[in-house]
């Protein structure tokens, strides 16, 4: 068993010594990094930054309207579109979404759907809006215009502003940095949501933590270690365990979202994480994990962990296809991305 504190909210082993650090982590990442039911609005502050990268505009398409300083004007952006005809297999729909940060236009009419059972990869050059799209889908960031539909019903604002959306679909998020609390042990990180936001008996939480760690190939003895002692690949696996530990508490479906899950890992560690993503999706039906979405630059992740690929360029979807079609299509931008050629639509300064 993974030893954990007793007395809900009162006896975390490191709380007395590291309380300020824990509170600082909460302010940065919010109270629940694993399940969309309880996201706090302070998580959104961490998401209010555009995608990193130095991609050149290269004759960018103009936004619907701009202010004097070049930023998109929300007063003249496209009006919300009518709700789509409900499709029971569509869990999330992004429809004509626009997003700007200051004078930088990131998304310029992004639209696509995520269906039940899919493993969807979002790819594209740096700075094209992939992580921004993921945060908007997760409800951590508001679009300037456009809509996100959860099972056919538009979400109202951030996920914290629309609790009914999480009654339709739960969201699990795995951040690029893993976003573990350094002042908590591995076991406390994995069980964080359950300790903080449920009345579940601690022995049951301990069992869930041990089971979640086992699902990602981590033995129970590692639960007593702190994140600083872990390798990059191990930290990513702990983040995966946290994302699934709180699932299955009710009958609702869950979509997992991964932001660059293999970034910074060597090829072997990347393969371990990619296979874990697949295995969790295949074996977690009882936990209600219906689909997952992964933002990635890694070709191995595209081929090993994705069924369908969405290619973003200049803030719009310019190509969609299967993982097999990624290798066979003649679409110039896909071929350039796949081969790493300097010749093609993608330009860098």
N, C-alpha and C positions, 0 to 999 in steps of 0.2 A: 504493500500500500504506500501511497504518497502521503507522508505526514503533512497535515495542513492545520491552520489555526482553528481553535474552537471559540465559540462565542462570536456570532456574526458581527463583523465590522469593529471588533474590539481588541483582537489579539493577533493581528498579523505580526509575524516574528520581527520584521524589519520596520514596522510602522513607527515604533517609538524612536528608533535611532535615525530613521531616514524619512520621517513623515513629510518634511518639506520637499524632498526629492520626489516622493510619490505624488504629492500635490502638483508639483511642477510638471511631471509627466502627464497627469490628468489634464492640465490646462493645455498642453501641447497636442495631445492625441485624443482627448475625450475619455469617457468612462467605459466605452465598449468598442473594442476594435474587432470583435468577432461576429457580432450579430446586429442587424439593422433595427431590431425592435427598440433599442435604447440609445441610439446615437444622440449625443448632446450637441447643442448648437456650437459649443466652443471647438468641436472638431472641425467645423467649417472654416475657422480662421486659419487652421493649418493647411487647408486646401486652396486658399485664395492666392495661389501663385501660378503663373503660366508655366507650360512645359519648358524645361530647359532645352537649350539648343541654339544653334546659330544659323538655321536655314534661311537662305535669302528669300525675300518676297518673290523675286523673279516674276515680275509683272503680276502681282496678286490681284485676284478678283476683288472688286470694290464691295464693301459692305452695303447693306440696304440703304443706309444713310449715316452720315457722320456729323459730329459736332465741329465746332471751330478748331479744336485741337486734334481732330482726326479720329476721336473715339467714336464707337458706334452709339448712335442716339436711340435710346430705348423708346422714345416717344414715337419714332417713325419706323421702328423695326416691324417686320411682318406681324400681322395680327395672328392670334392663336388659331390654329386650324381646327376644324370640327373634329370631334372624337372619331377615331377609326372604327370601322365595323369590327365588332369583337371577334377575335380568332382565338379559340380556346388554347391553341398551342403557343401563342405569342405571350411570353412572360413580361418582356420589357420592349417598348418601342420608343426610339429616339426620333422625333419628328421635327425637321427644319430648325434645329437648335443653333443659336448664335451665342458667342461669348467673346468679350474683349476684356483686356486688362490695360487700362489707360488708353494709350494710342495703338496698342498692339491688338489686332484682330486675330483671334485664335480659331474660333469655329465660325463658319459662314454658311450655315444651312445644312448641317450634318443630319442625316437620316438613315436609320437601319433598324432591324428587329432582331431580337434574341428569342429563339423558340425553345420549348421544353426539350431537354435531352441533348442540347448542343454544347459543344466545346468551341467557343468563338475566339479567334485571335484578332486583335486590333494592331495593325502594323503601319509603318510609315516613317518618314525621316524625322529627325529630332526637331522639336518645336512645332509640329503640325497639329497638336491638340489631342494626342492619344490619352494622356493621363488626365487632362481636363475633362474629356468625354467620360472617362471612367468615374471621376468624382461627381460629375453631374448625374450620371446614372445611379450612383450610390446615394444621392441625396445630400452630399456634402457641399455642393456648390450649386448656386442658382444660375440657370441660363439667362442671358439678356432677353432672348426671345425664343420661341419654339416651346415644345412640350415633351415631357417624359411620361409615357403611359405605363402604368403597372397593371397588368392583366386587363388592358383596355380602358382603364380609368385614369385620367390625368392626375399626376401628383401635384399637390399644392405646396409650392415652395420647397424648403429643405425638408429632409426626412423627419427632423424633429418637429416641424410645423404640421406634419400630416401623419399622425399616428395610424390613421386608418389604412394608409398604404402598406404599412408593415404587417397589418393583419391579412393583407392579400398575398404578400411575398416578403420573406426575410432576405436580408443582404448580409453576406460575410465579406470582409475586406482584408486582404493581405497586402501590406504596404511594401514598397521596394526596399526600405531599410529594415524590414521586419518589425520595427516599432515596438520592441520589447521594453518593459520597465526594468531598467538596470538594477534598481534597488530591491526587486523581488526575485525570488528563485524561479527556476524554470516551471516548477509545479504551480507556483502562485500566479505566474503569468498565464499559464494555460487555463487555470480555473478562475481568472480574475472576474469575468462577467458573472459567473455563477455565485461567487462570494459576495459581490457588490450589489447584485440586482435580482437575486432570487432568495427564497426562503428554504432552498433545498438543504437538507441535513448535510453536515460536513462529510460524514462517511460516504454519502452518495456522490458528493463532489469529488472526493478522493478517487473513487472508482472511475468516474468519468474522466478525470485527468489522466489516470494510468491507462485507460483504454484509448484515449486520444493520442497519447504519446506512443503507444504500441502501434497505432495505425500508421504512424510516420516512421516507424522503425527505431524508436528511442526507448531504451530500457528505463524502468522506474527509478533506478539509482541516480540517473542524470537529473531527476526532478529537484534534487537538493543543490544543484549547481546554480551559479549565477550567470546571466547572459555573457558577461565579459570573458568568461572562460571558454566560450563556445566558438567554433569556427564559423565562417560565414554561411556555409551550407547547413550546419546544424541549427543556426539561428533561424534560417528560412524554414526548416522543418518544424521548429517549435512554433513559429507563426502559423504554419498550416494546422498544427495540432490545436492551437487556440481557436482557429476559425471553425473547427468542427466540434469542439468540446461542448458548445452550447446548443448545437443543432439537435433536432428531434425532441425538443421539449413540448412541442405541440404538433398538430397535423399539417401545419403550413409548409409550403415549399420554400426552398432556399436557393439563391443564386450566389455563388462565390465569385469574387472579383480579385484578380491578381495584377498588381502593378509591377512589371519587370521582375518576376519572381526569380529569374536566374542571372540577373545583373551582377557582375563581379565574381561569379563562380567559375571555377575551372570546368573543362568539358565533362569530367566524370561526375562532379558534384551537380552540374546542370542536369545531366541525365537522371540522377537520383531524384531531383526535385520534379522534373517533368513526368517521370513515371509515377511518382506519388500523386501528382495532380490527377492523372488518368485513373489510377487505382482508387483514389478517394471518390471520384465521380462514379466509377463502376460499382463499387462495393458499398456505397453509402445510401442506397435507395431507402433503407429503413429510416435514415436520418433526414430524408426529404431533400437532399442536394440534387436538384433537377438539372442544373446547367452551370457552366462557369465561363467567365470571360477573362482573357489574359491579354494585357498590353505587353508587347515584346519587340525587341530588335533581333533576337537570336533566331537564326535559321533552324537550329536544332529544336527549339521550342515550337516553332511554326509546324515543323514536320512531325514531331513526336506527340505534341499535346493539343493540337487544334484540328477540328473537323472542317470548319469554315473560316475563311480569312476575309477581313474587312480592311481595305487599304485607304488610309486617310492621306490627303495631300491638299495643302492650302485650306485646311479647315473643312473639307468636304470628302465624302466617300466617292472615290474615283474608280474603284474596282471591288468586286466581291466574287469569291469563288471557293472551291474546295482546296484542301491542302495539296491534293494531287494536281489540281489546275494551276496552283502557284508555280509548279515546276514546268508546266507545259504551255501556259498562255503566251501569246505574242504581244500582249499589252506592254508598250515600251516602258512605262514606269515600274511595272512589276519585274520585268527583265533586268532593268537597271538595279533595282533593289536586291534582286536575287544574286546578281553577278558582282555587285560592287563597282560597276563601271562609272567613270566620271562623265561619260556622255549620256545624256538623257534629260528628262523633265526636271529631275531633282538637282538643284544648284545650291552651292555653298559659297559664302563669301571667303 
